[in-house]
Amino acid sequence: MNSIILSGFLTGLILQIAIGPVFFFILNLSLQKTVIDGMFAVIAVTIVDYIFIALAVSGVGKLLEKPKIKLMLGMISSLVLILFGIIMIVSISPGSQISSPDNLMESDYISSFISAFLLTISSPLTIVFWTSLFAAKAIEKGYTQKELILFGIAAGFATLLFLGSAVALLSVMKTSIPITLLKALNIAVGSLLMIYGTIRLFKIVQLPRPCHG
């Protein structure tokens, strides 16, 4: 049992090292608001990961492999990423809360939680990835469904530990970061989300459509 938990945790940790838009979004949120806002966002991301893992273990990932569902969810999730990027860039416009070093964005734990939750859950095709990973582990290691659940719980905990540690480390450095860098980071993260979403949308549109008749 311990080996399964360790394997799951290490797998989750390796996946976290492959830093993506959500990671930068949370760090930026922690800088623009408070560390506690960042922690609420981390909790939201962890919850979504566990939702995806639970759905993958239950076999829902197979349903999402259907071309029509994959196309629809892919387009929606890409548009959500682009929208988040636009909102982040607009937030530093003249007269916004972050336009002054003495007046950063107002802390709002619920808003921070919801925004991170929506951003993370906007990629439901992650369930397909988890399904493939669990299938590989079941074949390679001969894991039962109960063992896959333990593996998934440990993998999800890696999200909480990795992102939580990153936010905590950032809290030590936060006071020395100038407002100009905060603005630049907001633009960078917003642009990253927009570019990532646009590339995903372009790739999805280019996918071959299923033939009928």
Secondary structure, DSSP 8 states (H G I E B T S, - for coil): -HHHHHHHHHHHHHHHHS--HHHHHHHHHHHHS-HHHHHHHHHHHHHHHHHHHHHHHHTHHHHHTSHHHHHHHHHHHHHHHHHHHHHHHHTTSTTSGGGBTTB-----HHHHHHHHHHHHHT-TTHHHHHHHHHHHHHHHH---HHHHHHHHHHHHHHHHHHHHHHHHHHHHHGGGS-HHHHHHHHHHHHHHHHHHHHHHHHHHHTS------
